[in-house]
């Protein structure tokens, strides 16, 4: 279902009053800038330097973007929060994809990274990354694995920002006892993935000005 969305996503989004990026690189750069603003607006907590980690991760992603394969290709519609929890099933088949508030024109690899993050601990078919990648490629929307890995870092950065903002306003409908541990988990995962990407002793870029 996601592969089909990506295959004709640009035409689906043509009538929307959205900016029309010239390429995947331009679309992803715009997303990085948007999430940088959201991350920078988080209220500081005493002794909390985790937001610096998120800003450094976004800066690293911006620097790595230009070296990714295929980012000069056309952007397409991505759901932006993809996983089995945002899919409606009927008679064992996908009947609808829901929860579109993070949708945008961008890189199809982003949705694959979201699915991988959401399904990492689930049994087959959801937890079978190779099968998902094969199905996506079979629909004519092959995506380099390097871009999926890139967006895996970006997904964790987004999750860290979302949960951080939720905790800052009191924890949302489920309360701080749910969102605070999730915030901590996403930031630990982000730190591990960033260290793996840049090396064991990284010289991380400073976040820089907005």
N, C-alpha and C positions, 0 to 999 in steps of 0.2 A: 504493500500500500504506500509506503514511504517512497519507494523507487518510482512508482507511478506518479506520485506528487512531484518528485524532482524532475521527471522526464518532461512534463509539460507545465512546470511551475511558473516559468517566465510568462507564458501566455495567460495563465490563470490570474497572475498579478497585474497584467497590463492595464486593467481598468481601475486599479486601486490608486488613490492619490498619495503614492509613496514616491520617495526619491528613486530614480532608476540608475543604480550604479553601473558603470561601464564594464566592470569585471568583478570576479570573486574577490580579488585583492582590495579593490575600492570598497566593496560592501563590507568586508571583514574589518578593514581599517575604521570604517564608520561605526561599526559595532564596538570595537575596542575603545574608541573615543567616548561613546555613550556610556559604557560600563565604567570607564575611568572617572567620569563625572559622578556617577552613582556611588562608586567606592569612595571618592574624595569627600562626599557629603555625609558620610557616616559620622555620627558624633563620637568623639574620642572618649574612651574610658580610662580611668587612672591605671597606669601600668600595662595598658593593652597596646602592643606594637604590631598585632596581627594584621592590621589594615595596611601597614607598610609592606608586608609580604604580598598582599593582593595587588598593590600598586606596582611593586617590582615585577610580579608575574605578568601584569598587563604590559609593562614596558618591554619585558623580554619577548612577549608574543608579538608586539608591534615590530620589534627588530627582526624577528625570525620570519615574519610574514612573506617578505619579498623573495626568500629562497625556497619557498614551497613549490612543488611541481604543479603546474596547471592552473595557477591562480590568475592567469591572464584570461581564462575562460569566462563564459557568461555566468552571472549570478542567477540563481533560481529561487523559487519560493521554498523556504524552510519553515517547519512548524515551530522549532526553537525550544521545545520542552518535551522531547519525544520519549515515550516509553509505554509499556502495556497499561499503565494506570490512566493514560490519556487516550485510550482506544476503546471503542465499543465493539463488542463481539456479538454475533448472532449466528447460531447453528455452526459454531466453530470457525467462522470467517469474520474478517474485519468488515464492519458495516459503517463505521464512522471514526474519524480522528477528531478529538475535541481539545479544548484548552489552547486557544490560539493567541493569547495576549502577548506572547513573546515572538510571534511570527514576524518574518522580515525577508527581504531578498538577500540571499547570502550563499554560503557554501554548503552543498549537500552533505559534505563530510561532517558538518556540525550535528545534523540529526543522527547520523550514525554514532557519533561520540556520545550523544545523550542516551541513545538506546544501550550502548555498551555500559555506560555508568549505571543506568537504571536496572540492567539485567544481569550484572556481574555475579550476583549470588542466587540467581533463579535457575531452575532446571530447564532442560530443553523443552520447547524450541527456543525460548527466550534467551537462555544463557549460552547458546551455541553461537559464538561470535563468527566462526568460519562459515557456518550455514547462512547467517544473516548477510555476510559480505558477499557470498556467492549469489544469493537471491537478488541482492541489489545490483550486482554486476550483470546478472542474466537479463535484467530489465533494460540494459543499455545505458546504465548510469554509473559506470565504473569510476571509483574515486581512489586516488593513491593513499596508501596506508599512512604515509607521512602526514597528510592533512588530517586524517582521523586522529592521529596522536597529538597534533597541534591543538585541535579543538577539544580533546580530552582535558588538556590543561585549562583552556578557556571555560569549559563547562564547570570545572571545580571553582574557578575564580568567580563565575556568575553565582554559583550556589553559595559561596562564602559571602558574597555581597547581599544576596537575597535574605539569607538567614541572619546576617549581621543587622540588616535594616529591620527585620522582624523583631529581633531581640531588643533593638534600641527603642522600639515603641511599645515594649511590654510583652512581646511574645505571641501576638496574634491570637486567633481563636483557640489554639491548643495550649497556649501559655509558654512561659520561659522554660519549663521543665522538659519540653519537647524540643524547642528550637535551639536552646543554648548548646546541648550536646551535639546536635547536627551541625551547628556553626563550627564547633571545635573539630568535628570529624572532617568536614570539608576543607578546613584550613590545614589540617595535618596531611590530608591527601594531596592538596595543592603543593605543600612544601616538599613532599616526597617526589611528586612528579616533576616539579621544577628542578630539584637537585639531580634527578636522573637525567633530565634533558640537558643541563648545562655542566654537569660534572660534580664530583664529590666536594671540590673546594671552589665554589663558583665565585666569580667576580661579577655579581649582579649589577645591572645598570641601575643608577639612581632613578627614582620615579620621574623626575623632571617636572617642569611646569605644566599646567593644564593647557 
